[in-house]
Amino acid sequence: MRKGEKKKQDILASAETLFCQKGYDHTTIEDILAALHCSKGSFYHHFESKMQVLEELALARVSACFDRFMETPH
């Protein structure tokens, strides 16, 4: 995995953990960055907003569920 892709995945993982712990509304971009010791510039290089992070997390979950469904015999 390239360094940039790893950073993006790290941001997603950190955000997911914090969203589960504190809730989406109570998690700030600064919280996510503090957990990673990451700069705002790095965050905004990968994402336009906290909402975009949530959207990517949701799409990944839906995709994983769909993949499992398709692997199940019908």
Predicted model as a PDB file, atoms N, CA, C, CB and O in Angstrom, pLDDT in the B-factor column:
MODEL        1                                                                  
ATOM      1  N   MET A   1       0.853  -1.183   0.000  1.00 75.00           N  
ATOM      2  CA  MET A   1       0.000   0.000   0.000  1.00 75.00           C  
ATOM      3  C   MET A   1       0.895   1.241   0.000  1.00 75.00           C  
ATOM      4  CB  MET A   1      -0.968   0.001   1.234  1.00 75.00           C  
ATOM      5  O   MET A   1       1.854   1.341   0.765  1.00 75.00           O  
ATOM      6  N   ARG A   2       0.555   2.168  -0.868  1.00 88.00           N  
ATOM      7  CA  ARG A   2       1.330   3.406  -0.930  1.00 88.00           C  
ATOM      8  C   ARG A   2       1.128   4.230   0.334  1.00 88.00           C  
ATOM      9  CB  ARG A   2       0.937   4.228  -2.165  1.00 88.00           C  
ATOM     10  O   ARG A   2       0.129   4.088   1.039  1.00 88.00           O  
ATOM     11  N   LYS A   3       2.105   5.096   0.601  1.00 82.00           N  
ATOM     12  CA  LYS A   3       2.081   5.920   1.817  1.00 82.00           C  
ATOM     13  C   LYS A   3       0.798   6.761   1.901  1.00 82.00           C  
ATOM     14  CB  LYS A   3       3.316   6.841   1.858  1.00 82.00           C  
ATOM     15  O   LYS A   3       0.180   6.845   2.962  1.00 82.00           O  
ATOM     16  N   GLY A   4       0.401   7.381   0.787  1.00 79.00           N  
ATOM     17  CA  GLY A   4      -0.804   8.206   0.773  1.00 79.00           C  
ATOM     18  C   GLY A   4      -2.062   7.399   1.037  1.00 79.00           C  
ATOM     19  O   GLY A   4      -2.950   7.839   1.767  1.00 79.00           O  
ATOM     20  N   GLU A   5      -2.136   6.211   0.438  1.00 89.00           N  
ATOM     21  CA  GLU A   5      -3.301   5.349   0.659  1.00 89.00           C  
ATOM     22  C   GLU A   5      -3.335   4.855   2.105  1.00 89.00           C  
ATOM     23  CB  GLU A   5      -3.282   4.149  -0.316  1.00 89.00           C  
ATOM     24  O   GLU A   5      -4.407   4.735   2.699  1.00 89.00           O  
ATOM     25  N   LYS A   6      -2.171   4.573   2.663  1.00 92.00           N  
ATOM     26  CA  LYS A   6      -2.107   4.156   4.069  1.00 92.00           C  
ATOM     27  C   LYS A   6      -2.614   5.265   4.977  1.00 92.00           C  
ATOM     28  CB  LYS A   6      -0.669   3.769   4.459  1.00 92.00           C  
ATOM     29  O   LYS A   6      -3.368   4.998   5.913  1.00 92.00           O  
ATOM     30  N   LYS A   7      -2.214   6.503   4.716  1.00 93.00           N  
ATOM     31  CA  LYS A   7      -2.667   7.635   5.536  1.00 93.00           C  
ATOM     32  C   LYS A   7      -4.184   7.773   5.449  1.00 93.00           C  
ATOM     33  CB  LYS A   7      -1.982   8.951   5.085  1.00 93.00           C  
ATOM     34  O   LYS A   7      -4.847   8.007   6.460  1.00 93.00           O  
ATOM     35  N   LYS A   8      -4.732   7.629   4.247  1.00 95.00           N  
ATOM     36  CA  LYS A   8      -6.182   7.718   4.070  1.00 95.00           C  
ATOM     37  C   LYS A   8      -6.875   6.624   4.879  1.00 95.00           C  
ATOM     38  CB  LYS A   8      -6.561   7.605   2.570  1.00 95.00           C  
ATOM     39  O   LYS A   8      -7.866   6.894   5.557  1.00 95.00           O  
ATOM     40  N   GLN A   9      -6.368   5.398   4.818  1.00 96.00           N  
ATOM     41  CA  GLN A   9      -6.954   4.293   5.573  1.00 96.00           C  
ATOM     42  C   GLN A   9      -6.817   4.515   7.079  1.00 96.00           C  
ATOM     43  CB  GLN A   9      -6.292   2.969   5.175  1.00 96.00           C  
ATOM     44  O   GLN A   9      -7.711   4.161   7.848  1.00 96.00           O  
ATOM     45  N   ASP A  10      -5.702   5.099   7.494  1.00 96.00           N  
ATOM     46  CA  ASP A  10      -5.509   5.421   8.915  1.00 96.00           C  
ATOM     47  C   ASP A  10      -6.534   6.449   9.385  1.00 96.00           C  
ATOM     48  CB  ASP A  10      -4.082   5.950   9.161  1.00 96.00           C  
ATOM     49  O   ASP A  10      -7.079   6.332  10.482  1.00 96.00           O  
ATOM     50  N   ILE A  11      -6.792   7.447   8.559  1.00 97.00           N  
ATOM     51  CA  ILE A  11      -7.794   8.468   8.897  1.00 97.00           C  
ATOM     52  C   ILE A  11      -9.165   7.817   9.020  1.00 97.00           C  
ATOM     53  CB  ILE A  11      -7.823   9.598   7.828  1.00 97.00           C  
ATOM     54  O   ILE A  11      -9.900   8.084   9.970  1.00 97.00           O  
ATOM     55  N   LEU A  12      -9.510   6.963   8.060  1.00 97.00           N  
ATOM     56  CA  LEU A  12     -10.803   6.281   8.101  1.00 97.00           C  
ATOM     57  C   LEU A  12     -10.933   5.417   9.359  1.00 97.00           C  
ATOM     58  CB  LEU A  12     -10.989   5.417   6.845  1.00 97.00           C  
ATOM     59  O   LEU A  12     -11.972   5.430  10.018  1.00 97.00           O  
ATOM     60  N   ALA A  13      -9.891   4.676   9.686  1.00 97.00           N  
ATOM     61  CA  ALA A  13      -9.936   3.801  10.861  1.00 97.00           C  
ATOM     62  C   ALA A  13     -10.070   4.614  12.148  1.00 97.00           C  
ATOM     63  CB  ALA A  13      -8.678   2.923  10.922  1.00 97.00           C  
ATOM     64  O   ALA A  13     -10.848   4.260  13.034  1.00 97.00           O  
ATOM     65  N   SER A  14      -9.315   5.693  12.244  1.00 97.00           N  
ATOM     66  CA  SER A  14      -9.386   6.544  13.425  1.00 97.00           C  
ATOM     67  C   SER A  14     -10.770   7.168  13.554  1.00 97.00           C  
ATOM     68  CB  SER A  14      -8.314   7.636  13.365  1.00 97.00           C  
ATOM     69  O   SER A  14     -11.350   7.194  14.640  1.00 97.00           O  
ATOM     70  N   ALA A  15     -11.288   7.665  12.451  1.00 97.00           N  
ATOM     71  CA  ALA A  15     -12.613   8.284  12.465  1.00 97.00           C  
ATOM     72  C   ALA A  15     -13.680   7.268  12.859  1.00 97.00           C  
ATOM     73  CB  ALA A  15     -12.940   8.889  11.092  1.00 97.00           C  
ATOM     74  O   ALA A  15     -14.568   7.575  13.655  1.00 97.00           O  
ATOM     75  N   GLU A  16     -13.596   6.065  12.307  1.00 97.00           N  
ATOM     76  CA  GLU A  16     -14.592   5.043  12.634  1.00 97.00           C  
ATOM     77  C   GLU A  16     -14.583   4.731  14.127  1.00 97.00           C  
ATOM     78  CB  GLU A  16     -14.332   3.763  11.826  1.00 97.00           C  
ATOM     79  O   GLU A  16     -15.639   4.630  14.752  1.00 97.00           O  
ATOM     80  N   THR A  17     -13.409   4.581  14.687  1.00 97.00           N  
ATOM     81  CA  THR A  17     -13.293   4.321  16.120  1.00 97.00           C  
ATOM     82  C   THR A  17     -13.912   5.451  16.934  1.00 97.00           C  
ATOM     83  CB  THR A  17     -11.826   4.133  16.512  1.00 97.00           C  
ATOM     84  O   THR A  17     -14.684   5.208  17.862  1.00 97.00           O  
ATOM     85  N   LEU A  18     -13.572   6.678  16.583  1.00 98.00           N  
ATOM     86  CA  LEU A  18     -14.089   7.830  17.328  1.00 98.00           C  
ATOM     87  C   LEU A  18     -15.593   8.004  17.134  1.00 98.00           C  
ATOM     88  CB  LEU A  18     -13.365   9.101  16.900  1.00 98.00           C  
ATOM     89  O   LEU A  18     -16.298   8.354  18.080  1.00 98.00           O  
ATOM     90  N   PHE A  19     -16.094   7.765  15.920  1.00 97.00           N  
ATOM     91  CA  PHE A  19     -17.533   7.868  15.682  1.00 97.00           C  
ATOM     92  C   PHE A  19     -18.278   6.860  16.558  1.00 97.00           C  
ATOM     93  CB  PHE A  19     -17.861   7.634  14.183  1.00 97.00           C  
ATOM     94  O   PHE A  19     -19.346   7.164  17.088  1.00 97.00           O  
ATOM     95  N   CYS A  20     -17.714   5.667  16.707  1.00 96.00           N  
ATOM     96  CA  CYS A  20     -18.346   4.641  17.553  1.00 96.00           C  
ATOM     97  C   CYS A  20     -18.279   5.018  19.031  1.00 96.00           C  
ATOM     98  CB  CYS A  20     -17.672   3.278  17.333  1.00 96.00           C  
ATOM     99  O   CYS A  20     -19.226   4.780  19.781  1.00 96.00           O  
ATOM    100  N   GLN A  21     -17.166   5.601  19.441  1.00 97.00           N  
ATOM    101  CA  GLN A  21     -16.989   5.960  20.850  1.00 97.00           C  
ATOM    102  C   GLN A  21     -17.776   7.208  21.239  1.00 97.00           C  
ATOM    103  CB  GLN A  21     -15.520   6.176  21.146  1.00 97.00           C  
ATOM    104  O   GLN A  21     -18.461   7.221  22.261  1.00 97.00           O  
ATOM    105  N   LYS A  22     -17.677   8.254  20.423  1.00 97.00           N  
ATOM    106  CA  LYS A  22     -18.226   9.557  20.798  1.00 97.00           C  
ATOM    107  C   LYS A  22     -19.467   9.948  20.013  1.00 97.00           C  
ATOM    108  CB  LYS A  22     -17.185  10.608  20.617  1.00 97.00           C  
ATOM    109  O   LYS A  22     -20.184  10.872  20.398  1.00 97.00           O  
ATOM    110  N   GLY A  23     -19.722   9.251  18.921  1.00 97.00           N  
ATOM    111  CA  GLY A  23     -20.791   9.647  18.017  1.00 97.00           C  
ATOM    112  C   GLY A  23     -20.261  10.606  16.965  1.00 97.00           C  
ATOM    113  O   GLY A  23     -19.282  11.317  17.187  1.00 97.00           O  
ATOM    114  N   TYR A  24     -20.915  10.613  15.833  1.00 97.00           N  
ATOM    115  CA  TYR A  24     -20.485  11.464  14.717  1.00 97.00           C  
ATOM    116  C   TYR A  24     -20.485  12.940  15.101  1.00 97.00           C  
ATOM    117  CB  TYR A  24     -21.391  11.246  13.505  1.00 97.00           C  
ATOM    118  O   TYR A  24     -19.508  13.650  14.859  1.00 97.00           O  
ATOM    119  N   ASP A  25     -21.577  13.397  15.698  1.00 98.00           N  
ATOM    120  CA  ASP A  25     -21.710  14.828  16.013  1.00 98.00           C  
ATOM    121  C   ASP A  25     -20.695  15.319  17.035  1.00 98.00           C  
ATOM    122  CB  ASP A  25     -23.096  15.111  16.524  1.00 98.00           C  
ATOM    123  O   ASP A  25     -20.300  16.485  17.015  1.00 98.00           O  
ATOM    124  N   HIS A  26     -20.274  14.428  17.929  1.00 98.00           N  
ATOM    125  CA  HIS A  26     -19.343  14.831  18.986  1.00 98.00           C  
ATOM    126  C   HIS A  26     -17.881  14.572  18.633  1.00 98.00           C  
ATOM    127  CB  HIS A  26     -19.681  14.108  20.260  1.00 98.00           C  
ATOM    128  O   HIS A  26     -16.989  14.835  19.439  1.00 98.00           O  
ATOM    129  N   THR A  27     -17.638  14.061  17.440  1.00 98.00           N  
ATOM    130  CA  THR A  27     -16.269  13.848  16.967  1.00 98.00           C  
ATOM    131  C   THR A  27     -15.907  14.983  16.027  1.00 98.00           C  
ATOM    132  CB  THR A  27     -16.116  12.463  16.256  1.00 98.00           C  
ATOM    133  O   THR A  27     -16.640  15.262  15.078  1.00 98.00           O  
ATOM    134  N   THR A  28     -14.806  15.626  16.278  1.00 97.00           N  
ATOM    135  CA  THR A  28     -14.345  16.709  15.403  1.00 97.00           C  
ATOM    136  C   THR A  28     -13.197  16.211  14.533  1.00 97.00           C  
ATOM    137  CB  THR A  28     -13.902  17.944  16.236  1.00 97.00           C  
ATOM    138  O   THR A  28     -12.575  15.187  14.814  1.00 97.00           O  
ATOM    139  N   ILE A  29     -12.939  16.949  13.491  1.00 97.00           N  
ATOM    140  CA  ILE A  29     -11.773  16.645  12.660  1.00 97.00           C  
ATOM    141  C   ILE A  29     -10.514  16.723  13.507  1.00 97.00           C  
ATOM    142  CB  ILE A  29     -11.679  17.616  11.455  1.00 97.00           C  
ATOM    143  O   ILE A  29      -9.587  15.935  13.323  1.00 97.00           O  
ATOM    144  N   GLU A  30     -10.480  17.661  14.423  1.00 96.00           N  
ATOM    145  CA  GLU A  30      -9.326  17.791  15.312  1.00 96.00           C  
ATOM    146  C   GLU A  30      -9.141  16.541  16.178  1.00 96.00           C  
ATOM    147  CB  GLU A  30      -9.484  19.026  16.204  1.00 96.00           C  
ATOM    148  O   GLU A  30      -8.010  16.138  16.450  1.00 96.00           O  
ATOM    149  N   ASP A  31     -10.247  15.928  16.610  1.00 97.00           N  
ATOM    150  CA  ASP A  31     -10.161  14.677  17.374  1.00 97.00           C  
ATOM    151  C   ASP A  31      -9.506  13.579  16.537  1.00 97.00           C  
ATOM    152  CB  ASP A  31     -11.564  14.226  17.837  1.00 97.00           C  
ATOM    153  O   ASP A  31      -8.634  12.850  17.010  1.00 97.00           O  
ATOM    154  N   ILE A  32      -9.940  13.482  15.302  1.00 97.00           N  
ATOM    155  CA  ILE A  32      -9.400  12.461  14.395  1.00 97.00           C  
ATOM    156  C   ILE A  32      -7.910  12.694  14.183  1.00 97.00           C  
ATOM    157  CB  ILE A  32     -10.149  12.476  13.036  1.00 97.00           C  
ATOM    158  O   ILE A  32      -7.110  11.760  14.232  1.00 97.00           O  
ATOM    159  N   LEU A  33      -7.550  13.945  13.947  1.00 96.00           N  
ATOM    160  CA  LEU A  33      -6.149  14.277  13.687  1.00 96.00           C  
ATOM    161  C   LEU A  33      -5.282  14.066  14.919  1.00 96.00           C  
ATOM    162  CB  LEU A  33      -6.027  15.716  13.213  1.00 96.00           C  
ATOM    163  O   LEU A  33      -4.141  13.618  14.813  1.00 96.00           O  
ATOM    164  N   ALA A  34      -5.826  14.390  16.089  1.00 96.00           N  
ATOM    165  CA  ALA A  34      -5.056  14.207  17.332  1.00 96.00           C  
ATOM    166  C   ALA A  34      -4.759  12.729  17.573  1.00 96.00           C  
ATOM    167  CB  ALA A  34      -5.824  14.796  18.538  1.00 96.00           C  
ATOM    168  O   ALA A  34      -3.677  12.375  18.042  1.00 96.00           O  
ATOM    169  N   ALA A  35      -5.713  11.881  17.254  1.00 95.00           N  
ATOM    170  CA  ALA A  35      -5.504  10.442  17.448  1.00 95.00           C  
ATOM    171  C   ALA A  35      -4.400   9.913  16.542  1.00 95.00           C  
ATOM    172  CB  ALA A  35      -6.802   9.675  17.187  1.00 95.00           C  
ATOM    173  O   ALA A  35      -3.743   8.923  16.864  1.00 95.00           O  
ATOM    174  N   LEU A  36      -4.199  10.573  15.414  1.00 94.00           N  
ATOM    175  CA  LEU A  36      -3.198  10.131  14.431  1.00 94.00           C  
ATOM    176  C   LEU A  36      -1.914  10.945  14.459  1.00 94.00           C  
ATOM    177  CB  LEU A  36      -3.782  10.192  13.051  1.00 94.00           C  
ATOM    178  O   LEU A  36      -0.932  10.580  13.813  1.00 94.00           O  
ATOM    179  N   HIS A  37      -1.914  12.041  15.199  1.00 92.00           N  
ATOM    180  CA  HIS A  37      -0.797  13.000  15.134  1.00 92.00           C  
ATOM    181  C   HIS A  37      -0.593  13.417  13.676  1.00 92.00           C  
ATOM    182  CB  HIS A  37       0.526  12.378  15.728  1.00 92.00           C  
ATOM    183  O   HIS A  37       0.505  13.329  13.127  1.00 92.00           O  
ATOM    184  N   CYS A  38      -1.679  13.869  13.080  1.00 90.00           N  
ATOM    185  CA  CYS A  38      -1.742  14.177  11.648  1.00 90.00           C  
ATOM    186  C   CYS A  38      -2.136  15.651  11.477  1.00 90.00           C  
ATOM    187  CB  CYS A  38      -2.764  13.232  10.909  1.00 90.00           C  
ATOM    188  O   CYS A  38      -2.790  16.227  12.346  1.00 90.00           O  
ATOM    189  N   SER A  39      -1.739  16.244  10.369  1.00 92.00           N  
ATOM    190  CA  SER A  39      -2.048  17.654  10.119  1.00 92.00           C  
ATOM    191  C   SER A  39      -3.386  17.807   9.392  1.00 92.00           C  
ATOM    192  CB  SER A  39      -0.927  18.308   9.298  1.00 92.00           C  
ATOM    193  O   SER A  39      -3.864  16.874   8.747  1.00 92.00           O  
ATOM    194  N   LYS A  40      -3.978  18.990   9.505  1.00 95.00           N  
ATOM    195  CA  LYS A  40      -5.210  19.284   8.781  1.00 95.00           C  
ATOM    196  C   LYS A  40      -4.988  19.181   7.278  1.00 95.00           C  
ATOM    197  CB  LYS A  40      -5.728  20.678   9.146  1.00 95.00           C  
ATOM    198  O   LYS A  40      -5.862  18.724   6.541  1.00 95.00           O  
ATOM    199  N   GLY A  41      -3.810  19.610   6.831  1.00 95.00           N  
ATOM    200  CA  GLY A  41      -3.497  19.533   5.404  1.00 95.00           C  
ATOM    201  C   GLY A  41      -3.568  18.116   4.890  1.00 95.00           C  
ATOM    202  O   GLY A  41      -4.064  17.872   3.790  1.00 95.00           O  
ATOM    203  N   SER A  42      -3.077  17.178   5.680  1.00 93.00           N  
ATOM    204  CA  SER A  42      -3.121  15.772   5.299  1.00 93.00           C  
ATOM    205  C   SER A  42      -4.574  15.288   5.224  1.00 93.00           C  
ATOM    206  CB  SER A  42      -2.316  14.914   6.301  1.00 93.00           C  
ATOM    207  O   SER A  42      -4.953  14.578   4.292  1.00 93.00           O  
ATOM    208  N   PHE A  43      -5.377  15.681   6.215  1.00 96.00           N  
ATOM    209  CA  PHE A  43      -6.789  15.301   6.196  1.00 96.00           C  
ATOM    210  C   PHE A  43      -7.463  15.822   4.937  1.00 96.00           C  
ATOM    211  CB  PHE A  43      -7.510  15.831   7.444  1.00 96.00           C  
ATOM    212  O   PHE A  43      -8.118  15.068   4.217  1.00 96.00           O  
ATOM    213  N   TYR A  44      -7.301  17.110   4.674  1.00 96.00           N  
ATOM    214  CA  TYR A  44      -7.989  17.719   3.535  1.00 96.00           C  
ATOM    215  C   TYR A  44      -7.388  17.313   2.191  1.00 96.00           C  
ATOM    216  CB  TYR A  44      -7.960  19.221   3.665  1.00 96.00           C  
ATOM    217  O   TYR A  44      -8.002  17.547   1.150  1.00 96.00           O  
ATOM    218  N   HIS A  45      -6.225  16.724   2.197  1.00 95.00           N  
ATOM    219  CA  HIS A  45      -5.676  16.156   0.966  1.00 95.00           C  
ATOM    220  C   HIS A  45      -6.497  14.939   0.544  1.00 95.00           C  
ATOM    221  CB  HIS A  45      -4.187  15.768   1.156  1.00 95.00           C  
ATOM    222  O   HIS A  45      -6.659  14.670  -0.646  1.00 95.00           O  
ATOM    223  N   HIS A  46      -7.016  14.205   1.539  1.00 96.00           N  
ATOM    224  CA  HIS A  46      -7.747  12.972   1.272  1.00 96.00           C  
ATOM    225  C   HIS A  46      -9.261  13.140   1.298  1.00 96.00           C  
ATOM    226  CB  HIS A  46      -7.351  11.935   2.266  1.00 96.00           C  
ATOM    227  O   HIS A  46      -9.975  12.417   0.602  1.00 96.00           O  
ATOM    228  N   PHE A  47      -9.756  14.081   2.089  1.00 97.00           N  
ATOM    229  CA  PHE A  47     -11.198  14.245   2.284  1.00 97.00           C  
ATOM    230  C   PHE A  47     -11.583  15.714   2.256  1.00 97.00           C  
ATOM    231  CB  PHE A  47     -11.640  13.611   3.608  1.00 97.00           C  
ATOM    232  O   PHE A  47     -10.823  16.578   2.692  1.00 97.00           O  
ATOM    233  N   GLU A  48     -12.778  15.986   1.735  1.00 97.00           N  
ATOM    234  CA  GLU A  48     -13.283  17.353   1.708  1.00 97.00           C  
ATOM    235  C   GLU A  48     -13.914  17.748   3.039  1.00 97.00           C  
ATOM    236  CB  GLU A  48     -14.295  17.514   0.587  1.00 97.00           C  
ATOM    237  O   GLU A  48     -13.950  18.927   3.389  1.00 97.00           O  
ATOM    238  N   SER A  49     -14.416  16.750   3.785  1.00 97.00           N  
ATOM    239  CA  SER A  49     -15.150  17.040   5.018  1.00 97.00           C  
ATOM    240  C   SER A  49     -15.266  15.796   5.880  1.00 97.00           C  
ATOM    241  CB  SER A  49     -16.544  17.593   4.701  1.00 97.00           C  
ATOM    242  O   SER A  49     -14.948  14.687   5.452  1.00 97.00           O  
ATOM    243  N   LYS A  50     -15.724  16.005   7.091  1.00 98.00           N  
ATOM    244  CA  LYS A  50     -15.999  14.885   7.998  1.00 98.00           C  
ATOM    245  C   LYS A  50     -17.128  14.031   7.418  1.00 98.00           C  
ATOM    246  CB  LYS A  50     -16.374  15.400   9.426  1.00 98.00           C  
ATOM    247  O   LYS A  50     -17.122  12.810   7.571  1.00 98.00           O  
ATOM    248  N   MET A  51     -18.090  14.665   6.759  1.00 98.00           N  
ATOM    249  CA  MET A  51     -19.201  13.938   6.150  1.00 98.00           C  
ATOM    250  C   MET A  51     -18.696  12.991   5.059  1.00 98.00           C  
ATOM    251  CB  MET A  51     -20.232  14.923   5.567  1.00 98.00           C  
ATOM    252  O   MET A  51     -19.212  11.883   4.919  1.00 98.00           O  
ATOM    253  N   GLN A  52     -17.709  13.410   4.299  1.00 98.00           N  
ATOM    254  CA  GLN A  52     -17.156  12.535   3.272  1.00 98.00           C  
ATOM    255  C   GLN A  52     -16.501  11.300   3.907  1.00 98.00           C  
ATOM    256  CB  GLN A  52     -16.133  13.302   2.409  1.00 98.00           C  
ATOM    257  O   GLN A  52     -16.576  10.203   3.354  1.00 98.00           O  
ATOM    258  N   VAL A  53     -15.871  11.477   5.048  1.00 98.00           N  
ATOM    259  CA  VAL A  53     -15.294  10.341   5.774  1.00 98.00           C  
ATOM    260  C   VAL A  53     -16.412   9.371   6.158  1.00 98.00           C  
ATOM    261  CB  VAL A  53     -14.518  10.824   7.047  1.00 98.00           C  
ATOM    262  O   VAL A  53     -16.286   8.164   5.950  1.00 98.00           O  
ATOM    263  N   LEU A  54     -17.497   9.892   6.712  1.00 97.00           N  
ATOM    264  CA  LEU A  54     -18.623   9.054   7.101  1.00 97.00           C  
ATOM    265  C   LEU A  54     -19.208   8.328   5.888  1.00 97.00           C  
ATOM    266  CB  LEU A  54     -19.703   9.900   7.787  1.00 97.00           C  
ATOM    267  O   LEU A  54     -19.541   7.146   5.969  1.00 97.00           O  
ATOM    268  N   GLU A  55     -19.330   9.034   4.777  1.00 97.00           N  
ATOM    269  CA  GLU A  55     -19.861   8.421   3.554  1.00 97.00           C  
ATOM    270  C   GLU A  55     -18.979   7.265   3.089  1.00 97.00           C  
ATOM    271  CB  GLU A  55     -19.982   9.471   2.438  1.00 97.00           C  
ATOM    272  O   GLU A  55     -19.488   6.211   2.710  1.00 97.00           O  
ATOM    273  N   GLU A  56     -17.668   7.454   3.116  1.00 97.00           N  
ATOM    274  CA  GLU A  56     -16.756   6.388   2.690  1.00 97.00           C  
ATOM    275  C   GLU A  56     -16.837   5.191   3.633  1.00 97.00           C  
ATOM    276  CB  GLU A  56     -15.311   6.911   2.625  1.00 97.00           C  
ATOM    277  O   GLU A  56     -16.798   4.044   3.189  1.00 97.00           O  
ATOM    278  N   LEU A  57     -16.949   5.458   4.934  1.00 97.00           N  
ATOM    279  CA  LEU A  57     -17.093   4.368   5.896  1.00 97.00           C  
ATOM    280  C   LEU A  57     -18.392   3.598   5.645  1.00 97.00           C  
ATOM    281  CB  LEU A  57     -17.064   4.914   7.340  1.00 97.00           C  
ATOM    282  O   LEU A  57     -18.399   2.367   5.659  1.00 97.00           O  
ATOM    283  N   ALA A  58     -19.473   4.315   5.418  1.00 96.00           N  
ATOM    284  CA  ALA A  58     -20.766   3.673   5.175  1.00 96.00           C  
ATOM    285  C   ALA A  58     -20.732   2.853   3.887  1.00 96.00           C  
ATOM    286  CB  ALA A  58     -21.884   4.727   5.103  1.00 96.00           C  
ATOM    287  O   ALA A  58     -21.229   1.727   3.858  1.00 96.00           O  
ATOM    288  N   LEU A  59     -20.160   3.397   2.840  1.00 95.00           N  
ATOM    289  CA  LEU A  59     -20.067   2.666   1.573  1.00 95.00           C  
ATOM    290  C   LEU A  59     -19.231   1.404   1.719  1.00 95.00           C  
ATOM    291  CB  LEU A  59     -19.472   3.557   0.486  1.00 95.00           C  
ATOM    292  O   LEU A  59     -19.562   0.370   1.139  1.00 95.00           O  
ATOM    293  N   ALA A  60     -18.165   1.479   2.480  1.00 93.00           N  
ATOM    294  CA  ALA A  60     -17.319   0.304   2.694  1.00 93.00           C  
ATOM    295  C   ALA A  60     -18.100  -0.774   3.443  1.00 93.00           C  
ATOM    296  CB  ALA A  60     -16.038   0.686   3.476  1.00 93.00           C  
ATOM    297  O   ALA A  60     -18.000  -1.955   3.109  1.00 93.00           O  
ATOM    298  N   ARG A  61     -18.873  -0.378   4.449  1.00 91.00           N  
ATOM    299  CA  ARG A  61     -19.677  -1.345   5.199  1.00 91.00           C  
ATOM    300  C   ARG A  61     -20.739  -1.994   4.311  1.00 91.00           C  
ATOM    301  CB  ARG A  61     -20.343  -0.663   6.400  1.00 91.00           C  
ATOM    302  O   ARG A  61     -20.917  -3.212   4.334  1.00 91.00           O  
ATOM    303  N   VAL A  62     -21.436  -1.178   3.536  1.00 89.00           N  
ATOM    304  CA  VAL A  62     -22.478  -1.703   2.651  1.00 89.00           C  
ATOM    305  C   VAL A  62     -21.859  -2.646   1.622  1.00 89.00           C  
ATOM    306  CB  VAL A  62     -23.233  -0.547   1.944  1.00 89.00           C  
ATOM    307  O   VAL A  62     -22.405  -3.715   1.348  1.00 89.00           O  
ATOM    308  N   SER A  63     -20.746  -2.259   1.067  1.00 85.00           N  
ATOM    309  CA  SER A  63     -20.067  -3.088   0.078  1.00 85.00           C  
ATOM    310  C   SER A  63     -19.651  -4.429   0.680  1.00 85.00           C  
ATOM    311  CB  SER A  63     -18.842  -2.355  -0.480  1.00 85.00           C  
ATOM    312  O   SER A  63     -19.825  -5.471   0.047  1.00 85.00           O  
ATOM    313  N   ALA A  64     -19.109  -4.413   1.886  1.00 80.00           N  
ATOM    314  CA  ALA A  64     -18.696  -5.649   2.549  1.00 80.00           C  
ATOM    315  C   ALA A  64     -19.906  -6.552   2.809  1.00 80.00           C  
ATOM    316  CB  ALA A  64     -17.969  -5.332   3.876  1.00 80.00           C  
ATOM    317  O   ALA A  64     -19.828  -7.765   2.613  1.00 80.00           O  
ATOM    318  N   CYS A  65     -21.013  -5.969   3.244  1.00 82.00           N  
ATOM    319  CA  CYS A  65     -22.231  -6.752   3.481  1.00 82.00           C  
ATOM    320  C   CYS A  65     -22.760  -7.347   2.178  1.00 82.00           C  
ATOM    321  CB  CYS A  65     -23.314  -5.877   4.139  1.00 82.00           C  
ATOM    322  O   CYS A  65     -23.178  -8.504   2.145  1.00 82.00           O  
ATOM    323  N   PHE A  66     -22.740  -6.566   1.120  1.00 77.00           N  
ATOM    324  CA  PHE A  66     -23.206  -7.050  -0.174  1.00 77.00           C  
ATOM    325  C   PHE A  66     -22.323  -8.186  -0.669  1.00 77.00           C  
ATOM    326  CB  PHE A  66     -23.231  -5.910  -1.200  1.00 77.00           C  
ATOM    327  O   PHE A  66     -22.826  -9.181  -1.191  1.00 77.00           O  
ATOM    328  N   ASP A  67     -21.011  -8.046  -0.508  1.00 79.00           N  
ATOM    329  CA  ASP A  67     -20.088  -9.103  -0.926  1.00 79.00           C  
ATOM    330  C   ASP A  67     -20.381 -10.402  -0.175  1.00 79.00           C  
ATOM    331  CB  ASP A  67     -18.627  -8.669  -0.691  1.00 79.00           C  
ATOM    332  O   ASP A  67     -20.394 -11.478  -0.774  1.00 79.00           O  
ATOM    333  N   ARG A  68     -20.616 -10.302   1.138  1.00 84.00           N  
ATOM    334  CA  ARG A  68     -20.941 -11.497   1.925  1.00 84.00           C  
ATOM    335  C   ARG A  68     -22.261 -12.105   1.467  1.00 84.00           C  
ATOM    336  CB  ARG A  68     -21.010 -11.155   3.424  1.00 84.00           C  
ATOM    337  O   ARG A  68     -22.392 -13.326   1.394  1.00 84.00           O  
ATOM    338  N   PHE A  69     -23.226 -11.270   1.162  1.00 83.00           N  
ATOM    339  CA  PHE A  69     -24.522 -11.748   0.669  1.00 83.00           C  
ATOM    340  C   PHE A  69     -24.331 -12.509  -0.645  1.00 83.00           C  
ATOM    341  CB  PHE A  69     -25.509 -10.561   0.473  1.00 83.00           C  
ATOM    342  O   PHE A  69     -24.904 -13.582  -0.832  1.00 83.00           O  
ATOM    343  N   MET A  70     -23.541 -11.962  -1.536  1.00 85.00           N  
ATOM    344  CA  MET A  70     -23.345 -12.592  -2.852  1.00 85.00           C  
ATOM    345  C   MET A  70     -22.575 -13.910  -2.743  1.00 85.00           C  
ATOM    346  CB  MET A  70     -22.599 -11.636  -3.789  1.00 85.00           C  
ATOM    347  O   MET A  70     -22.719 -14.778  -3.604  1.00 85.00           O  
ATOM    348  N   GLU A  71     -21.772 -14.068  -1.709  1.00 87.00           N  
ATOM    349  CA  GLU A  71     -21.027 -15.307  -1.516  1.00 87.00           C  
ATOM    350  C   GLU A  71     -21.889 -16.412  -0.913  1.00 87.00           C  
ATOM    351  CB  GLU A  71     -19.826 -15.054  -0.631  1.00 87.00           C  
ATOM    352  O   GLU A  71     -21.512 -17.584  -0.948  1.00 87.00           O  
ATOM    353  N   THR A  72     -23.028 -16.051  -0.368  1.00 84.00           N  
ATOM    354  CA  THR A  72     -23.925 -17.017   0.274  1.00 84.00           C  
ATOM    355  C   THR A  72     -24.786 -17.689  -0.780  1.00 84.00           C  
ATOM    356  CB  THR A  72     -24.814 -16.329   1.343  1.00 84.00           C  
ATOM    357  O   THR A  72     -25.376 -17.015  -1.625  1.00 84.00           O  
ATOM    358  N   PRO A  73     -24.862 -19.006  -0.737  1.00 83.00           N  
ATOM    359  CA  PRO A  73     -25.739 -19.699  -1.702  1.00 83.00           C  
ATOM    360  C   PRO A  73     -27.188 -19.286  -1.502  1.00 83.00           C  
ATOM    361  CB  PRO A  73     -25.606 -21.232  -1.562  1.00 83.00           C  
ATOM    362  O   PRO A  73     -27.655 -19.145  -0.372  1.00 83.00           O  
ATOM    363  N   HIS A  74     -27.883 -19.097  -2.592  1.00 73.00           N  
ATOM    364  CA  HIS A  74     -29.302 -18.675  -2.534  1.00 73.00           C  
ATOM    365  C   HIS A  74     -30.200 -19.782  -3.006  1.00 73.00           C  
ATOM    366  CB  HIS A  74     -29.543 -17.416  -3.382  1.00 73.00           C  
ATOM    367  O   HIS A  74     -31.420 -19.618  -3.030  1.00 73.00           O  
TER     368      HIS A  74                                                      
ENDMDL                                                                          
END                                                                             
